[in-house]
């Protein structure tokens, strides 16, 4: 990415919406509408900027490669019946390929939308793609060789692979930390989505760091190391040896603690929290769009409350444009905050009708008149907007969800370190989980009741 492209992107994008091509375009459109002229087309510089910000190229290519690797490992599961530590040998590469494909696709969309320090963000995304690719290749090669990829220092070749993957993981973690810092300082996106991305990346960095809990040798491994014997160094299970009975699909241990669980929850918070923010935004927009005709936000904002007259909507000695026949006129009527569209036929007149805060879209029959009709006011329209349409409420809900997710990560980490399987929680684990979920429910209910 050249410096000129960064400068042009910065110049063509105004985060506040009041720069060139933003508020200026809106003002021009408003002026054109008030003068009866057609609004000018969008500035031609907007298209290149949007195209340039579509996806991060290296991450998009990496995600596509991981999608292909996912298909390849599925074929391996079907065609190769070898087992390693009691599990199909291609199951671990499948888990990593699919997880990295989803993670890479998320960052491929996110990185180009960071407006502050875009060059640093681009390089952070590129290093994430390269380091993740190195890790996925090593895991797949070791599966093809029929041996362990992680914790394996039993031969010189395996030690080289393990050390190389350790370097890749350190680069991956550091690059994610840089991306998290850049997102935390960036003002792009709506407030709920911005907070969801910040919390998601922060939890992803924590989740990756939790993987380091798997690196210390177990007591048995330490004895082998002391005796100078070749051995694996590190394990993901606690209290039982790696392998053994596991949950379907994930293969998480059902006999002891498993540190892969908090590792997984942390990494994929980056998908869960932004998805929740987008769903909240879609729900708010859908409810706003479901209000009655003429009660859209644009009409509500233009009406300024009860009895207020919207700009350009007072017709004195009203003459119905384009709908009244020759010699027809509306006498003594005032349309406050409304526009009567096609509401009179030949020779008809509307006497004494007042439409407050609404747009009358249906036309009356020839020779008829609407008398004494009053549409719903702006106050009623405002009450019909649900809490989810309020950006402040949606932001609080996202923060609550992120806090609950972090609490659950802490609980499953604590559970795993005590050698307890996820599917066999004790009373203390259940109490801690219930406390977190209960506090989250109370906080969510409070957020919905509180307006600002």
KOLLO-368875 format. One record per residue (C-alpha): residue in three letters; chain; x, y, z. Coordinates in nm, 4 decimals, always signed. Example, Ala and Ser with C-alpha at 12.3 -4.5 7.8 and 13.67 -1.06 7.14 Angstrom:
# KOLLO-368875
(pt "ALA","A",(+1.2300,-0.4500,+0.7800)) (pt "SER","A",(+1.3670,-0.1060,+0.7140)) 
# end
This chain:
# KOLLO-368875
(pt "UNK","A",(+0.0000,+0.0000,+0.0000)) (pt "UNK","A",(+0.1587,+0.3286,-0.1076)) (pt "UNK","A",(+0.1503,+0.6472,+0.0954)) (pt "UNK","A",(-0.0530,+0.8157,-0.1749)) (pt "UNK","A",(-0.3277,+0.5549,-0.1417)) (pt "UNK","A",(-0.3398,+0.6127,+0.2330)) (pt "UNK","A",(-0.3615,+0.9884,+0.1838)) (pt "UNK","A",(-0.6352,+0.9591,-0.0773)) (pt "UNK","A",(-0.8338,+0.7230,+0.1445)) (pt "UNK","A",(-0.8001,+0.9584,+0.4368)) (pt "UNK","A",(-0.9096,+1.2546,+0.2268)) (pt "UNK","A",(-1.2129,+1.0826,+0.0798)) (pt "UNK","A",(-1.3418,+0.9452,+0.4083)) (pt "UNK","A",(-1.4779,+1.1615,+0.6867)) (pt "UNK","A",(-1.5529,+0.9610,+1.0041)) (pt "UNK","A",(-1.7884,+1.2292,+1.1284)) (pt "UNK","A",(-1.9893,+1.2303,+0.8067)) (pt "UNK","A",(-1.9430,+1.6053,+0.7546)) (pt "UNK","A",(-1.6432,+1.6052,+0.5224)) (pt "UNK","A",(-1.6162,+1.6017,+0.1491)) (pt "UNK","A",(-1.8507,+1.3466,+0.0050)) (pt "UNK","A",(-2.0218,+1.3035,+0.3410)) (pt "UNK","A",(-2.2206,+1.5863,+0.4979)) (pt "UNK","A",(-2.1463,+1.8024,+0.1934)) (pt "UNK","A",(-2.3269,+1.5531,-0.0288)) (pt "UNK","A",(-2.6174,+1.5390,+0.2123)) (pt "UNK","A",(-2.6392,+1.9168,+0.2246)) (pt "UNK","A",(-2.6377,+1.9334,-0.1540)) (pt "UNK","A",(-2.9119,+1.6743,-0.1705)) (pt "UNK","A",(-3.1171,+1.8656,+0.0863)) (pt "UNK","A",(-3.0696,+2.1897,-0.1023)) (pt "UNK","A",(-3.1684,+2.0270,-0.4264)) (pt "UNK","A",(-3.4775,+1.8780,-0.2676)) (pt "UNK","A",(-3.5886,+2.2115,-0.1221)) (pt "UNK","A",(-3.5438,+2.3856,-0.4544)) (pt "UNK","A",(-3.7230,+2.1175,-0.6511)) (pt "UNK","A",(-3.4097,+2.0187,-0.8442)) (pt "UNK","A",(-3.2762,+1.6642,-0.8746)) (pt "UNK","A",(-3.0043,+1.5735,-0.6295)) (pt "UNK","A",(-2.6574,+1.5491,-0.7794)) (pt "UNK","A",(-2.4961,+1.2093,-0.8090)) (pt "UNK","A",(-2.2403,+1.0889,-0.5560)) (pt "UNK","A",(-1.8839,+1.2059,-0.5897)) (pt "UNK","A",(-1.6838,+0.9821,-0.8227)) (pt "UNK","A",(-1.4065,+0.9447,-0.5624)) (pt "UNK","A",(-1.6340,+0.7426,-0.3301)) (pt "UNK","A",(-1.6270,+0.4293,-0.5455)) (pt "UNK","A",(-1.2478,+0.3773,-0.5441)) (pt "UNK","A",(-1.2362,+0.4356,-0.1670)) (pt "UNK","A",(-1.5104,+0.1786,-0.1057)) (pt "UNK","A",(-1.3404,-0.0721,-0.3338)) (pt "UNK","A",(-1.0067,-0.0159,-0.1634)) (pt "UNK","A",(-1.1604,-0.0792,+0.1790)) (pt "UNK","A",(-1.3511,-0.3920,+0.0769)) (pt "UNK","A",(-1.1210,-0.6678,+0.2131)) (pt "UNK","A",(-0.7657,-0.7113,+0.3348)) (pt "UNK","A",(-0.6035,-0.9022,+0.0467)) (pt "UNK","A",(-0.3562,-1.1285,+0.2315)) (pt "UNK","A",(-0.6118,-1.2202,+0.4981)) (pt "UNK","A",(-0.8818,-1.2858,+0.2378)) (pt "UNK","A",(-0.6439,-1.5135,+0.0444)) (pt "UNK","A",(-0.5426,-1.6883,+0.3667)) (pt "UNK","A",(-0.9063,-1.7438,+0.4652)) (pt "UNK","A",(-0.9802,-1.8927,+0.1224)) (pt "UNK","A",(-0.6772,-2.1221,+0.1555)) (pt "UNK","A",(-0.8004,-2.2368,+0.4968)) (pt "UNK","A",(-1.1396,-2.3098,+0.3423)) (pt "UNK","A",(-0.9675,-2.5366,+0.0889)) (pt "UNK","A",(-0.7632,-2.6980,+0.3665)) (pt "UNK","A",(-1.0851,-2.7634,+0.5575)) (pt "UNK","A",(-1.2194,-2.9575,+0.2590)) (pt "UNK","A",(-0.8899,-3.1453,+0.2248)) (pt "UNK","A",(-0.8893,-3.2495,+0.5913)) (pt "UNK","A",(-1.2479,-3.3680,+0.5609)) (pt "UNK","A",(-1.1342,-3.5926,+0.2764)) (pt "UNK","A",(-0.8472,-3.7061,+0.4971)) (pt "UNK","A",(-1.0904,-3.7976,+0.7754)) (pt "UNK","A",(-1.2879,-4.0119,+0.5332)) (pt "UNK","A",(-0.9916,-4.1758,+0.3593)) (pt "UNK","A",(-0.7318,-4.2084,+0.6369)) (pt "UNK","A",(-0.8229,-4.4258,+0.9349)) (pt "UNK","A",(-0.5072,-4.3601,+1.1382)) (pt "UNK","A",(-0.5470,-4.2544,+1.5016)) (pt "UNK","A",(-0.3256,-4.0365,+1.7206)) (pt "UNK","A",(-0.3883,-4.0267,+2.0960)) (pt "UNK","A",(-0.7212,-4.1992,+2.0359)) (pt "UNK","A",(-0.8501,-3.9414,+1.7847)) (pt "UNK","A",(-0.8585,-3.9421,+1.4014)) (pt "UNK","A",(-0.5280,-3.8045,+1.2849)) (pt "UNK","A",(-0.6856,-3.5399,+1.0572)) (pt "UNK","A",(-0.9273,-3.4097,+1.3223)) (pt "UNK","A",(-0.6836,-3.1561,+1.4672)) (pt "UNK","A",(-0.5900,-3.0071,+1.1263)) (pt "UNK","A",(-0.9630,-2.9835,+1.0514)) (pt "UNK","A",(-1.0276,-2.7888,+1.3736)) (pt "UNK","A",(-0.7449,-2.5461,+1.3048)) (pt "UNK","A",(-0.8273,-2.4988,+0.9349)) (pt "UNK","A",(-1.1925,-2.4189,+0.9983)) (pt "UNK","A",(-1.1213,-2.1960,+1.2986)) (pt "UNK","A",(-0.8514,-2.0009,+1.1132)) (pt "UNK","A",(-1.0740,-1.9632,+0.8059)) (pt "UNK","A",(-1.3458,-1.7963,+1.0144)) (pt "UNK","A",(-1.0983,-1.5866,+1.2115)) (pt "UNK","A",(-0.9141,-1.4755,+0.8968)) (pt "UNK","A",(-1.2362,-1.3796,+0.7193)) (pt "UNK","A",(-1.3406,-1.1661,+1.0167)) (pt "UNK","A",(-1.0113,-0.9777,+1.0212)) (pt "UNK","A",(-1.0081,-0.9466,+0.6414)) (pt "UNK","A",(-1.3272,-0.7427,+0.6716)) (pt "UNK","A",(-1.2198,-0.5511,+0.9812)) (pt "UNK","A",(-0.8612,-0.4414,+0.9087)) (pt "UNK","A",(-0.9341,-0.2211,+0.6014)) (pt "UNK","A",(-1.1924,-0.0276,+0.8030)) (pt "UNK","A",(-0.9413,+0.0965,+1.0587)) (pt "UNK","A",(-0.8981,+0.4636,+0.9696)) (pt "UNK","A",(-0.6218,+0.5602,+1.2091)) (pt "UNK","A",(-0.2767,+0.4229,+1.1197)) (pt "UNK","A",(-0.4088,+0.2184,+0.8232)) (pt "UNK","A",(-0.0583,+0.1179,+0.7084)) (pt "UNK","A",(+0.0244,-0.0286,+1.0505)) (pt "UNK","A",(-0.3099,-0.2085,+1.0515)) (pt "UNK","A",(-0.2402,-0.3519,+0.7039)) (pt "UNK","A",(+0.0961,-0.4894,+0.8129)) (pt "UNK","A",(-0.0519,-0.6337,+1.1318)) (pt "UNK","A",(-0.3135,-0.8151,+0.9233)) (pt "UNK","A",(-0.0481,-0.9415,+0.6835)) (pt "UNK","A",(+0.1634,-1.0807,+0.9681)) (pt "UNK","A",(-0.1454,-1.2493,+1.1134)) (pt "UNK","A",(-0.2087,-1.4172,+0.7781)) (pt "UNK","A",(+0.1525,-1.5336,+0.7334)) (pt "UNK","A",(+0.2004,-1.6610,+1.0894)) (pt "UNK","A",(-0.1352,-1.8404,+1.0888)) (pt "UNK","A",(-0.0526,-1.9993,+0.7537)) (pt "UNK","A",(+0.2796,-2.1258,+0.8905)) (pt "UNK","A",(+0.1033,-2.2791,+1.1912)) (pt "UNK","A",(-0.1627,-2.4479,+0.9772)) (pt "UNK","A",(+0.0967,-2.5907,+0.7371)) (pt "UNK","A",(+0.3090,-2.7336,+1.0212)) (pt "UNK","A",(+0.0047,-2.8935,+1.1854)) (pt "UNK","A",(-0.1025,-3.0505,+0.8550)) (pt "UNK","A",(+0.2475,-3.1757,+0.7676)) (pt "UNK","A",(+0.2857,-3.3360,+1.1096)) (pt "UNK","A",(-0.0523,-3.5045,+1.0704)) (pt "UNK","A",(+0.0581,-3.6378,+0.7331)) (pt "UNK","A",(+0.3764,-3.7684,+0.9003)) (pt "UNK","A",(+0.1591,-3.9391,+1.1606)) (pt "UNK","A",(+0.2925,-3.7591,+1.4659)) (pt "UNK","A",(+0.2177,-3.4760,+1.7079)) (pt "UNK","A",(+0.2458,-3.1140,+1.6024)) (pt "UNK","A",(+0.2237,-2.9478,+1.9439)) (pt "UNK","A",(+0.4523,-3.0271,+2.2403)) (pt "UNK","A",(+0.6636,-3.2577,+2.0203)) (pt "UNK","A",(+1.0397,-3.2464,+2.0756)) (pt "UNK","A",(+1.1057,-3.6182,+2.0488)) (pt "UNK","A",(+1.3305,-3.5958,+1.7382)) (pt "UNK","A",(+1.5443,-3.3195,+1.5841)) (pt "UNK","A",(+1.2965,-3.2795,+1.2961)) (pt "UNK","A",(+1.0008,-3.2566,+1.5325)) (pt "UNK","A",(+1.1922,-3.0050,+1.7448)) (pt "UNK","A",(+1.2479,-2.7835,+1.4389)) (pt "UNK","A",(+0.8776,-2.7948,+1.3559)) (pt "UNK","A",(+0.7838,-2.7210,+1.7167)) (pt "UNK","A",(+1.0239,-2.4288,+1.7481)) (pt "UNK","A",(+0.9080,-2.2858,+1.4148)) (pt "UNK","A",(+0.5457,-2.3057,+1.5250)) (pt "UNK","A",(+0.6342,-2.1381,+1.8546)) (pt "UNK","A",(+0.7819,-1.8433,+1.6646)) (pt "UNK","A",(+0.4720,-1.8278,+1.4427)) (pt "UNK","A",(+0.2441,-1.8242,+1.7477)) (pt "UNK","A",(+0.4423,-1.5404,+1.9078)) (pt "UNK","A",(+0.4179,-1.3354,+1.5858)) (pt "UNK","A",(+0.0460,-1.4153,+1.5619)) (pt "UNK","A",(-0.0216,-1.3077,+1.9198)) (pt "UNK","A",(+0.1812,-0.9865,+1.8872)) (pt "UNK","A",(+0.0112,-0.8915,+1.5596)) (pt "UNK","A",(-0.3303,-0.9493,+1.7142)) (pt "UNK","A",(-0.2317,-0.7294,+2.0072)) (pt "UNK","A",(-0.1330,-0.4503,+1.7655)) (pt "UNK","A",(-0.4654,-0.4867,+1.5827)) (pt "UNK","A",(-0.6525,-0.4756,+1.9142)) (pt "UNK","A",(-0.4773,-0.1529,+2.0160)) (pt "UNK","A",(-0.5500,+0.0084,+1.6778)) (pt "UNK","A",(-0.9179,-0.0884,+1.6978)) (pt "UNK","A",(-0.9412,+0.0456,+2.0536)) (pt "UNK","A",(-0.8153,+0.3851,+1.9307)) (pt "UNK","A",(-1.0243,+0.3887,+1.6133)) (pt "UNK","A",(-1.3576,+0.5685,+1.5808)) (pt "UNK","A",(-1.4999,+0.3823,+1.2824)) (pt "UNK","A",(-1.8327,+0.1985,+1.2841)) (pt "UNK","A",(-2.1363,+0.2554,+1.5025)) (pt "UNK","A",(-2.0883,+0.2589,+1.8797)) (pt "UNK","A",(-2.2297,-0.0930,+1.9421)) (pt "UNK","A",(-2.0195,-0.2500,+1.6672)) (pt "UNK","A",(-1.7131,-0.0525,+1.7717)) (pt "UNK","A",(-1.7386,-0.1825,+2.1283)) (pt "UNK","A",(-1.8089,-0.5371,+2.0062)) (pt "UNK","A",(-1.4922,-0.5364,+1.7950)) (pt "UNK","A",(-1.2844,-0.3884,+2.0764)) (pt "UNK","A",(-1.4042,-0.6437,+2.3292)) (pt "UNK","A",(-1.3821,-0.9291,+2.0781)) (pt "UNK","A",(-1.0205,-0.8557,+1.9859)) (pt "UNK","A",(-0.9239,-0.8043,+2.3505)) (pt "UNK","A",(-1.0753,-1.1399,+2.4474)) (pt "UNK","A",(-0.9094,-1.3033,+2.1450)) (pt "UNK","A",(-0.5695,-1.1821,+2.2646)) (pt "UNK","A",(-0.6450,-1.3160,+2.6133)) (pt "UNK","A",(-0.7648,-1.6473,+2.4671)) (pt "UNK","A",(-0.4423,-1.6875,+2.2705)) (pt "UNK","A",(-0.2403,-1.6106,+2.5827)) (pt "UNK","A",(-0.4327,-1.8807,+2.7714)) (pt "UNK","A",(-0.2839,-2.1302,+2.5268)) (pt "UNK","A",(+0.0487,-2.0766,+2.7040)) (pt "UNK","A",(-0.0943,-2.2633,+3.0030)) (pt "UNK","A",(-0.0540,-2.5803,+2.7949)) (pt "UNK","A",(+0.3240,-2.5436,+2.7514)) (pt "UNK","A",(+0.4698,-2.6468,+3.0922)) (pt "UNK","A",(+0.5596,-3.0168,+3.1141)) (pt "UNK","A",(+0.3460,-3.2488,+3.3210)) (pt "UNK","A",(+0.5078,-3.4273,+3.6181)) (pt "UNK","A",(+0.5563,-3.7419,+3.4077)) (pt "UNK","A",(+0.7148,-3.5421,+3.1267)) (pt "UNK","A",(+0.9425,-3.3604,+3.3680)) (pt "UNK","A",(+1.0698,-3.6940,+3.5037)) (pt "UNK","A",(+1.1422,-3.8089,+3.1492)) (pt "UNK","A",(+1.3264,-3.4864,+3.0747)) (pt "UNK","A",(+1.5318,-3.5239,+3.3913)) (pt "UNK","A",(+1.6243,-3.8757,+3.2811)) (pt "UNK","A",(+1.7248,-3.7533,+2.9350)) (pt "UNK","A",(+1.4490,-3.9453,+2.7593)) (pt "UNK","A",(+1.2634,-3.8158,+2.4493)) (pt "UNK","A",(+0.9162,-3.6984,+2.5419)) (pt "UNK","A",(+0.6400,-3.4557,+2.4613)) (pt "UNK","A",(+0.6623,-3.1283,+2.6543)) (pt "UNK","A",(+0.3246,-2.9819,+2.7447)) (pt "UNK","A",(-0.0386,-3.0969,+2.7369)) (pt "UNK","A",(-0.3865,-2.9560,+2.6930)) (pt "UNK","A",(-0.5518,-3.1889,+2.9441)) (pt "UNK","A",(-0.5238,-3.1401,+3.3193)) (pt "UNK","A",(-0.5519,-3.4301,+3.5619)) (pt "UNK","A",(-0.5532,-3.6922,+3.2862)) (pt "UNK","A",(-0.3259,-3.7706,+2.9934)) (pt "UNK","A",(-0.4018,-3.6211,+2.6550)) (pt "UNK","A",(-0.6275,-3.8452,+2.4510)) (pt "UNK","A",(-0.8955,-4.0618,+2.6059)) (pt "UNK","A",(-1.2684,-3.9983,+2.5835)) (pt "UNK","A",(-1.3721,-3.6697,+2.4289)) (pt "UNK","A",(-1.6796,-3.4713,+2.3317)) (pt "UNK","A",(-1.8199,-3.5191,+1.9809)) (pt "UNK","A",(-1.6758,-3.2886,+1.7127)) (pt "UNK","A",(-1.4550,-3.0822,+1.9474)) (pt "UNK","A",(-1.2869,-3.3833,+2.1178)) (pt "UNK","A",(-1.2652,-3.1843,+2.4416)) (pt "UNK","A",(-1.1939,-3.4197,+2.7297)) (pt "UNK","A",(-1.4865,-3.5688,+2.9186)) (pt "UNK","A",(-1.2572,-3.7191,+3.1830)) (pt "UNK","A",(-1.0523,-3.4233,+3.3055)) (pt "UNK","A",(-0.9809,-3.0553,+3.2559)) (pt "UNK","A",(-0.9160,-2.9265,+2.9055)) (pt "UNK","A",(-0.7398,-2.5930,+2.8472)) (pt "UNK","A",(-0.8474,-2.5847,+2.4838)) (pt "UNK","A",(-1.1940,-2.4706,+2.5925)) (pt "UNK","A",(-1.1062,-2.1208,+2.7236)) (pt "UNK","A",(-0.8563,-2.0908,+2.4373)) (pt "UNK","A",(-1.1412,-2.1523,+2.1902)) (pt "UNK","A",(-1.3890,-1.9202,+2.3647)) (pt "UNK","A",(-1.1398,-1.6353,+2.3697)) (pt "UNK","A",(-1.0393,-1.6589,+2.0039)) (pt "UNK","A",(-1.3951,-1.6743,+1.8748)) (pt "UNK","A",(-1.5280,-1.3883,+2.0848)) (pt "UNK","A",(-1.4244,-1.1820,+1.7818)) (pt "UNK","A",(-1.7011,-1.3477,+1.5818)) (pt "UNK","A",(-1.9690,-1.3736,+1.8518)) (pt "UNK","A",(-1.9670,-1.0156,+1.9818)) (pt "UNK","A",(-1.9686,-0.8315,+1.6438)) (pt "UNK","A",(-2.2371,-1.0714,+1.5202)) (pt "UNK","A",(-2.4484,-0.9826,+1.8251)) (pt "UNK","A",(-2.3962,-0.6101,+1.7604)) (pt "UNK","A",(-2.5015,-0.6486,+1.3961)) (pt "UNK","A",(-2.8125,-0.8452,+1.4994)) (pt "UNK","A",(-2.9082,-0.5754,+1.7509)) (pt "UNK","A",(-2.8673,-0.3087,+1.4832)) (pt "UNK","A",(-3.0733,-0.5086,+1.2339)) (pt "UNK","A",(-3.3488,-0.5611,+1.4923)) (pt "UNK","A",(-3.3620,-0.1881,+1.5661)) (pt "UNK","A",(-3.3794,-0.0977,+1.1982)) (pt "UNK","A",(-3.6477,-0.3572,+1.1308)) (pt "UNK","A",(-3.8697,-0.2233,+1.4095)) (pt "UNK","A",(-3.8230,+0.1330,+1.2884)) (pt "UNK","A",(-3.9173,+0.0245,+0.9382)) (pt "UNK","A",(-4.2252,-0.1569,+1.0710)) (pt "UNK","A",(-4.3911,+0.1643,+1.1889)) (pt "UNK","A",(-4.6879,+0.2965,+0.9973)) (pt "UNK","A",(-4.6602,+0.4830,+0.6685)) (pt "UNK","A",(-4.5178,+0.8256,+0.7126)) (pt "UNK","A",(-4.3787,+0.7458,+1.0602)) (pt "UNK","A",(-4.0227,+0.6846,+0.9466)) (pt "UNK","A",(-3.7452,+0.8554,+1.1351)) (pt "UNK","A",(-3.6974,+1.1154,+0.8643)) (pt "UNK","A",(-4.0555,+1.2252,+0.8991)) (pt "UNK","A",(-4.0372,+1.2184,+1.2775)) (pt "UNK","A",(-3.7252,+1.4316,+1.2872)) (pt "UNK","A",(-3.8698,+1.6827,+1.0445)) (pt "UNK","A",(-4.1886,+1.7429,+1.2403)) (pt "UNK","A",(-4.0470,+1.8806,+1.5699)) (pt "UNK","A",(-4.3307,+1.7638,+1.7949)) (pt "UNK","A",(-4.6994,+1.8329,+1.8342)) (pt "UNK","A",(-4.8503,+2.1076,+1.6282)) (pt "UNK","A",(-4.5146,+2.1924,+1.4699)) (pt "UNK","A",(-4.4968,+2.2712,+1.1054)) (pt "UNK","A",(-4.2312,+2.0902,+0.9017)) (pt "UNK","A",(-4.0162,+2.2900,+0.6707)) (pt "UNK","A",(-4.1858,+2.3545,+0.3410)) (pt "UNK","A",(-4.5080,+2.1852,+0.4504)) (pt "UNK","A",(-4.7396,+2.4808,+0.5217)) (pt "UNK","A",(-4.9678,+2.5437,+0.2343)) (pt "UNK","A",(-5.1660,+2.8617,+0.2707)) (pt "UNK","A",(-5.4555,+2.9082,+0.0353)) (pt "UNK","A",(-5.3607,+2.5517,-0.0532)) (pt "UNK","A",(-5.3370,+2.4617,-0.4162)) (pt "UNK","A",(-5.2881,+2.0902,-0.4681)) (pt "UNK","A",(-5.0001,+2.0543,-0.7136)) (pt "UNK","A",(-5.0434,+1.8051,-0.9899)) (pt "UNK","A",(-5.3635,+1.6641,-0.8402)) (pt "UNK","A",(-5.6226,+1.9410,-0.8545)) (pt "UNK","A",(-5.8133,+1.9969,-1.1777)) (pt "UNK","A",(-5.8726,+2.3285,-1.3436)) (pt "UNK","A",(-6.0112,+2.5888,-1.1058)) (pt "UNK","A",(-5.9957,+2.3678,-0.7962)) (pt "UNK","A",(-5.8488,+2.5051,-0.4740)) (pt "UNK","A",(-5.8304,+2.4157,-0.1067)) (pt "UNK","A",(-5.9522,+2.7159,+0.0899)) (pt "UNK","A",(-5.8709,+2.7954,+0.4529)) (pt "UNK","A",(-5.6894,+2.4696,+0.5202)) (pt "UNK","A",(-5.3500,+2.4367,+0.6797)) (pt "UNK","A",(-5.1550,+2.1112,+0.6546)) (pt "UNK","A",(-4.9255,+2.1120,+0.9577)) (pt "UNK","A",(-4.6146,+1.8888,+0.9316)) (pt "UNK","A",(-4.7642,+1.6945,+0.6402)) (pt "UNK","A",(-4.7861,+1.6761,+0.2669)) (pt "UNK","A",(-5.1127,+1.5781,+0.1040)) (pt "UNK","A",(-5.0148,+1.3694,-0.1981)) (pt "UNK","A",(-5.2758,+1.3385,-0.4679)) (pt "UNK","A",(-5.5515,+1.3929,-0.2165)) (pt "UNK","A",(-5.8020,+1.5887,-0.4231)) (pt "UNK","A",(-5.9700,+1.5084,-0.7528)) (pt "UNK","A",(-6.1488,+1.7409,-0.9975)) (pt "UNK","A",(-6.3384,+2.0154,-0.8179)) (pt "UNK","A",(-6.2917,+1.8726,-0.4648)) (pt "UNK","A",(-6.1755,+2.0605,-0.1557)) (pt "UNK","A",(-6.0457,+1.9515,+0.1849)) (pt "UNK","A",(-6.2064,+2.1623,+0.4596)) (pt "UNK","A",(-6.0726,+2.1864,+0.8160)) (pt "UNK","A",(-5.8519,+1.8756,+0.8052)) (pt "UNK","A",(-5.5382,+1.8684,+1.0111)) (pt "UNK","A",(-5.2698,+1.5985,+0.9672)) (pt "UNK","A",(-5.0113,+1.6182,+1.2422)) (pt "UNK","A",(-4.6655,+1.4590,+1.1990)) (pt "UNK","A",(-4.7727,+1.2188,+0.9243)) (pt "UNK","A",(-4.7648,+1.1839,+0.5491)) (pt "UNK","A",(-5.0964,+1.1098,+0.3838)) (pt "UNK","A",(-5.0075,+0.8770,+0.0973)) (pt "UNK","A",(-5.3457,+0.7487,-0.0136)) (pt "UNK","A",(-5.5640,+0.9627,-0.2339)) (pt "UNK","A",(-5.9281,+1.0302,-0.1664)) (pt "UNK","A",(-6.1981,+0.9384,-0.4104)) (pt "UNK","A",(-6.3260,+1.1946,-0.6631)) (pt "UNK","A",(-6.5537,+1.4557,-0.5083)) (pt "UNK","A",(-6.4886,+1.3406,-0.1508)) (pt "UNK","A",(-6.3154,+1.5150,+0.1397)) (pt "UNK","A",(-6.1408,+1.4007,+0.4561)) (pt "UNK","A",(-6.2822,+1.5992,+0.7475)) (pt "UNK","A",(-6.1461,+1.6053,+1.1033)) (pt "UNK","A",(-5.8902,+1.3289,+1.0458)) (pt "UNK","A",(-5.5951,+1.3296,+1.2828)) (pt "UNK","A",(-5.2989,+1.0959,+1.2297)) (pt "UNK","A",(-5.0764,+0.9700,+1.5069)) (pt "UNK","A",(-4.8502,+1.2384,+1.6471)) (pt "UNK","A",(-4.4717,+1.2366,+1.6751)) (pt "UNK","A",(-4.5004,+1.1457,+2.0421)) (pt "UNK","A",(-4.6901,+0.8288,+1.9616)) (pt "UNK","A",(-4.4440,+0.7474,+1.6862)) (pt "UNK","A",(-4.1557,+0.7975,+1.9258)) (pt "UNK","A",(-4.3131,+0.5600,+2.1786)) (pt "UNK","A",(-4.3426,+0.2936,+1.9091)) (pt "UNK","A",(-3.9623,+0.2836,+1.8612)) (pt "UNK","A",(-3.8225,-0.0117,+2.0640)) (pt "UNK","A",(-3.5234,+0.0166,+2.2949)) (pt "UNK","A",(-3.3053,-0.1737,+2.0508)) (pt "UNK","A",(-3.3263,+0.1188,+1.8088)) (pt "UNK","A",(-3.1454,+0.3328,+2.0663)) (pt "UNK","A",(-2.7707,+0.3147,+1.9985)) (pt "UNK","A",(-2.6866,+0.3755,+2.3644)) (pt "UNK","A",(-2.9022,+0.0794,+2.4718)) (pt "UNK","A",(-2.7489,-0.1470,+2.2064)) (pt "UNK","A",(-2.4001,-0.0427,+2.3187)) (pt "UNK","A",(-2.4753,-0.1308,+2.6795)) (pt "UNK","A",(-2.6118,-0.4704,+2.5751)) (pt "UNK","A",(-2.2942,-0.5440,+2.3783)) (pt "UNK","A",(-2.0796,-0.4518,+2.6794)) (pt "UNK","A",(-2.2940,-0.6755,+2.9017)) (pt "UNK","A",(-2.2535,-0.9665,+2.6594)) (pt "UNK","A",(-1.8784,-0.9110,+2.6419)) (pt "UNK","A",(-1.8565,-0.9063,+3.0214)) (pt "UNK","A",(-2.0571,-1.2289,+3.0494)) (pt "UNK","A",(-1.8374,-1.3919,+2.7839)) (pt "UNK","A",(-1.5230,-1.2898,+2.9756)) (pt "UNK","A",(-1.6733,-1.4260,+3.2978)) (pt "UNK","A",(-1.7517,-1.7603,+3.1338)) (pt "UNK","A",(-1.3952,-1.7755,+3.0002)) (pt "UNK","A",(-1.2677,-1.7279,+3.3544)) (pt "UNK","A",(-1.4970,-2.0013,+3.4877)) (pt "UNK","A",(-1.4006,-2.2646,+3.2276)) (pt "UNK","A",(-1.0309,-2.1792,+3.2783)) (pt "UNK","A",(-1.0701,-2.2258,+3.6541)) (pt "UNK","A",(-1.2630,-2.5463,+3.5941)) (pt "UNK","A",(-0.9969,-2.6874,+3.3603)) (pt "UNK","A",(-0.7077,-2.6018,+3.5930)) (pt "UNK","A",(-0.8822,-2.8018,+3.8661)) (pt "UNK","A",(-0.8850,-3.1066,+3.6389)) (pt "UNK","A",(-1.2614,-3.0967,+3.5941)) (pt "UNK","A",(-1.4315,-3.1885,+3.2680)) (pt "UNK","A",(-1.6666,-2.9355,+3.1097)) (pt "UNK","A",(-1.9524,-3.1865,+3.1110)) (pt "UNK","A",(-1.9043,-3.2756,+3.4803)) (pt "UNK","A",(-1.9151,-2.9447,+3.6707)) (pt "UNK","A",(-1.9213,-2.9455,+4.0486)) (pt "UNK","A",(-2.1354,-2.7269,+4.2740)) (pt "UNK","A",(-1.8781,-2.4451,+4.2842)) (pt "UNK","A",(-1.8563,-2.4296,+3.9037)) (pt "UNK","A",(-2.2341,-2.4293,+3.8698)) (pt "UNK","A",(-2.2681,-2.1558,+4.1324)) (pt "UNK","A",(-2.0088,-1.9352,+3.9607)) (pt "UNK","A",(-2.1731,-1.9878,+3.6211)) (pt "UNK","A",(-2.5175,-1.9095,+3.7613)) (pt "UNK","A",(-2.3875,-1.5949,+3.9301)) (pt "UNK","A",(-2.2359,-1.4661,+3.6049)) (pt "UNK","A",(-2.5442,-1.5454,+3.3968)) (pt "UNK","A",(-2.7761,-1.3955,+3.6594)) (pt "UNK","A",(-2.5733,-1.0757,+3.6830)) (pt "UNK","A",(-2.5725,-1.0550,+3.3035)) (pt "UNK","A",(-2.9497,-1.0947,+3.2880)) (pt "UNK","A",(-3.0006,-0.8191,+3.5472)) (pt "UNK","A",(-2.7586,-0.5886,+3.3655)) (pt "UNK","A",(-2.9313,-0.6532,+3.0316)) (pt "UNK","A",(-3.2746,-0.5814,+3.1796)) (pt "UNK","A",(-3.1441,-0.2610,+3.3360)) (pt "UNK","A",(-2.9926,-0.1563,+3.0042)) (pt "UNK","A",(-3.3266,-0.2031,+2.8282)) (pt "UNK","A",(-3.5130,+0.0036,+3.0887)) (pt "UNK","A",(-3.2619,+0.2873,+3.0991)) (pt "UNK","A",(-3.3064,+0.5327,+2.8165)) (pt "UNK","A",(-2.9721,+0.7084,+2.8301)) 
# end
